[in-house]
């Protein structure tokens, strides 16, 4: 297993280094270290408003959710297996032609990414906290406990995502049942507290029993063993669910393209490419993946807002305008899915250019997501009895979602997931997305105090975003015209 893991780690490094350069990729942990250092140095202000226990809770929840987002190896491995092309393949696809076991390669993917993300994110963040000790006077043991328990929460999220995604390889019905079951457990824990949070995040419960939060080492040890046992059980179950051999399903389907194209007659020259996008999404089953990946962070946003307002008793004005600003900036998730349906190498033999395909994907994004985003904001406004601000919230969600997806397309082209690992691209994306997001968030908190001021400020921000969107959209041609498919 060690030789396989070594090759997989080398493969992962080469893939990510190819997005920019080895130097740029290796600088990413340094950026994380500096970010953690800055957070630590300013933590005094954070703890003045948020108790340490609540900050630890949010940290573990965030790390767990991040593990969920990167642990879907069932989806990822299935995608690699379906894209074997004889020239460039991933190691996980090699059991089809070499004396290797598919289950072992899937397990190797889990171990590889566990090491990879710890080295890329968790370890640098911990180093940043350690460097801050002369200023913050944090205890080294407390930092070590934080790292160890957060690692457990991260691995639990990864292993749960690994298990659920491999269920998808076996049964779509089983996958739907697993998703509903997990969602129900989290809903019961987050809203009615019918299920203790320690059952879901034993790493958090262990942290709460160790210094500086507690002194019950025996209880912490039991919880750590529970977390390790849960992770091991989920990973073993996921590996056993991986089939001995994988054959992409052969499906007989109707010719849907003419029907789709007939509905897209008004899109002129983009109609054919747009029809192809919808057909690809339909045949690949990506619609369901996109829906869950978009709705999950929206539900988490709702839970976080509810927790801060009612759990922490913090008087923050989470109104409809706030939700609209947040929802608009989740669009990058769906655009990334649009770029991961198929490899684009084969398009090099078709008389289309990269900018034309990018524009077709942007149109597909707007047609697919606008009604979902607007519908979510309207629903949240109705549930919170805050429909009075919909006239301001709906323009926000439409403009921000359009802006963020055009920005993503301009910066990353057809390789969103790849280029966002380039520190240079990530830095530009962060600045151009976070500044308007912070501005809209701050303005949303002033709506009830001075509606005219807030509406004027929001109008200015939206006007700037709309102008920037137009400039970026026009710049896509010049930036990506000379790019080849598959680069």
C-alpha positions, -999 to 999 in steps of 0.1 A, spaced: 0 0 0 29 24 7 42 23 -28 7 30 -42 2 59 -17 36 74 -27 27 74 -64 -7 89 -56 8 117 -36 32 124 -64 4 124 -89 -17 148 -69 13 172 -65 20 172 -102 -16 178 -111 -19 208 -88 15 222 -97 5 220 -134 -22 246 -127 3 273 -121 39 263 -111 55 244 -83 66 276 -66 31 291 -67 16 259 -54 41 255 -26 34 291 -15 -2 282 -7 6 268 27 26 299 35 -5 320 27 -26 299 50 0 303 78 0 341 75 -38 341 74 -40 320 106 -14 342 122 -34 374 115 -65 358 128 -47 347 160 -32 382 166 -67 398 163 -85 370 183 -88 393 213 -115 413 196 -132 381 184 -134 366 219 -148 399 232 -180 393 213 -180 355 209 -172 332 238 -144 307 232 -168 277 234 -189 291 206 -158 300 185 -146 264 189 -181 251 179 -181 271 147 -145 260 139 -153 223 143 -185 227 122 -165 245 95 -138 219 94 -163 191 93 -182 207 64 -149 212 46 -142 175 50 -176 167 36 -169 189 6 -136 172 -3 -144 136 6 -167 126 -22 -143 100 -37 -172 79 -50 -182 107 -73 -146 117 -81 -134 81 -87 -164 73 -108 -156 104 -129 -120 93 -134 -131 58 -144 -156 71 -169 -130 94 -185 -103 69 -193 -89 79 -227 -58 59 -233 -34 88 -232 -37 104 -197 -54 85 -169 -53 87 -131 -40 58 -110 -74 50 -97 -84 40 -133 -54 16 -137 -71 -16 -122 -89 -18 -156 -56 -26 -173 -32 -36 -145 -32 -63 -118 -45 -38 -91 -76 -38 -69 -101 -10 -74 -110 -10 -37 -73 -4 -28 -70 25 -52 -102 41 -37 -88 37 -2 -56 52 -14 -75 82 -26 -89 87 9 -55 84 26 -39 106 -1 -63 134 3 -62 132 41 -25 137 40 -27 163 12 -53 186 29 -37 183 63 -3 194 48 -20 221 27 -44 236 52 -46 222 87 -9 220 94 -1 255 81 -30 270 100 -17 253 132 18 266 125 3 301 122 -12 298 157 22 286 171 40 315 155 16 339 173 25 326 208 48 355 216 20 379 210 -11 359 219 4 338 247 -15 308 236 -4 275 252 13 250 229 -7 222 245 -40 240 237 -29 245 201 -20 208 199 -54 198 213 -71 221 188 -52 206 159 -59 170 170 -96 174 176 -101 195 145 -84 168 125 -109 142 139 -138 164 128 -122 169 94 -116 131 89 -152 124 101 -165 147 74 -143 131 48 -152 96 57 -190 104 58 -188 119 24 -167 90 11 -193 65 24 -223 83 10 -207 89 -24 -198 52 -28 -234 43 -19 -242 63 -51 -220 39 -71 -242 10 -60 -277 25 -58 -293 59 -66 -321 50 -42 -297 41 -14 -278 74 -20 -311 94 -17 -319 76 15 -284 82 29 -286 119 21 -321 122 36 -309 104 67 -278 125 72 -298 157 66 -324 146 92 -297 139 118 -282 173 113 -316 190 113 -325 173 146 -293 183 162 -293 219 149 -329 229 154 -346 208 181 -314 195 198 -331 160 199 -297 145 191 -267 156 211 -241 173 190 -214 151 206 -229 122 188 -223 139 154 -190 156 163 -172 136 189 -140 155 181 -158 187 193 -171 169 224 -135 157 232 -122 192 228 -148 205 253 -134 180 278 -98 191 274 -79 223 285 -87 251 284 -124 242 282 -124 212 305 -104 187 325 -121 154 320 -93 134 302 -111 101 306 -142 113 288 -121 130 261 -102 97 255 -135 78 251 -148 104 227 -116 103 207 -119 65 204 -155 69 194 -145 94 166 -117 71 154 -140 41 154 -166 60 135 -141 72 109 -127 36 105 -162 21 102 -173 46 75 -141 41 55 -143 3 57 -180 5 47 -171 28 18 -143 5 6 -165 -25 7 -192 -7 -13 -167 -1 -41 -173 -28 -68 -145 -52 -77 -148 -39 -113 -165 -8 -126 -182 -7 -159 -199 25 -169 -236 18 -173 -248 14 -209 -281 33 -213 -304 34 -241 -319 69 -244 -340 89 -268 -325 116 -290 -333 146 -269 -311 171 -286 -337 182 -313 -363 188 -286 -339 208 -265 -327 229 -294 -363 237 -304 -367 254 -270 -335 274 -274 -342 290 -308 -340 325 -294 -303 321 -284 -290 323 -320 -255 310 -324 -252 299 -287 -283 277 -290 -264 246 -302 -237 247 -275 -263 256 -249 -284 226 -259 -254 204 -257 -247 216 -221 -282 208 -210 -281 174 -227 -247 166 -210 -261 176 -176 -291 154 -182 -273 122 -193 -246 125 -167 -269 129 -137 -251 162 -128 -284 180 -121 -288 161 -88 -252 167 -77 -255 204 -86 -288 207 -66 -273 191 -35 -241 210 -37 -260 243 -40 -287 237 -15 -264 223 13 -245 255 18 -277 275 17 -291 253 45 -259 257 64 -261 295 60 -297 294 73 -286 272 103 -256 295 111 -278 326 110 -303 308 133 -276 296 156 -260 331 160 -293 348 165 -310 323 188 -283 300 201 -256 326 208 -282 353 216 -262 378 194 -285 406 182 -274 406 146 -299 418 119 -300 388 95 -327 402 72 -337 393 36 -311 416 21 -283 398 40 -295 364 27 -297 378 -9 -261 389 -7 -249 356 6 -269 335 -19 -256 354 -49 -219 345 -41 -226 307 -39 -228 306 -77 -192 296 -81 -201 261 -68 -225 255 -97 -202 269 -124 -176 245 -112 -200 216 -117 -207 228 -152 -170 225 -160 -167 190 -145 -193 171 -165 -168 159 -192 -132 165 -203 -130 191 -230 -101 177 -250 -124 163 -278 -137 199 -285 -104 206 -301 -117 188 -332 -149 208 -333 -152 243 -349 -157 261 -316 -135 282 -294 -129 283 -257 -146 317 -253 -177 304 -271 -180 274 -248 -175 296 -217 -203 318 -228 -226 288 -234 -218 276 -198 -226 311 -184 -260 311 -202 -266 276 -188 -257 288 -153 -281 317 -155 -310 296 -168 -305 269 -142 -298 289 -111 -315 323 -112 -349 309 -104 -334 287 -75 -316 317 -60 -346 340 -62 -369 313 -50 -347 306 -19 -346 343 -10 -384 346 -14 -389 315 8 -365 328 35 -383 361 34 -416 344 38 -404 322 67 -389 351 85 -419 374 78 -396 398 61 -411 402 26 -410 440 29 -374 440 16 -379 417 -14 -378 447 -38 -342 453 -27 -332 416 -22 -341 402 -56 -319 427 -76 -291 419 -52 -292 381 -57 -295 385 -95 -267 410 -99 -243 393 -74 -248 358 -88 -242 370 -124 -211 390 -112 -195 361 -93 -200 335 -121 -186 359 -148 -157 367 -125 -150 330 -120 -153 324 -158 -129 353 -166 -103 341 -141 -105 304 -145 -120 297 -179 -130 260 -182 -109 248 -153 -124 264 -123 -115 238 -97 -79 237 -111 -71 274 -113 -85 282 -79 -55 263 -65 -33 289 -81 -25 313 -53 -24 342 -77 -58 335 -92 -72 327 -57 -59 360 -44 -76 380 -72 -108 360 -68 -108 365 -30 -103 403 -33 -129 408 -61 -155 386 -44 -150 394 -7 -150 433 -10 -185 436 -25 -197 408 -2 -185 426 29 -199 458 16 -234 443 10 -233 425 44 -225 457 63 -252 477 44 -277 450 51 -272 455 88 -281 492 84 -314 487 66 -336 489 97 -317 520 110 -316 541 78 -333 525 48 -326 554 24 -288 553 32 -287 515 29 -307 514 -4 -284 541 -19 -253 523 -8 -266 490 -22 -276 507 -54 -240 520 -58 -225 486 -51 -248 469 -76 -241 495 -103 -203 489 -98 -208 451 -100 -229 454 -131 -203 476 -148 -175 452 -138 -196 422 -150 -199 438 -184 -162 446 -186 -152 411 -175 -177 395 -200 -162 415 -228 -127 405 -217 -133 368 -218 -127 367 -256 -93 384 -253 -82 364 -223 -91 329 -235 -91 332 -273 -57 316 -278 -63 288 -252 -66 252 -264 -91 228 -250 -76 205 -224 -48 229 -214 
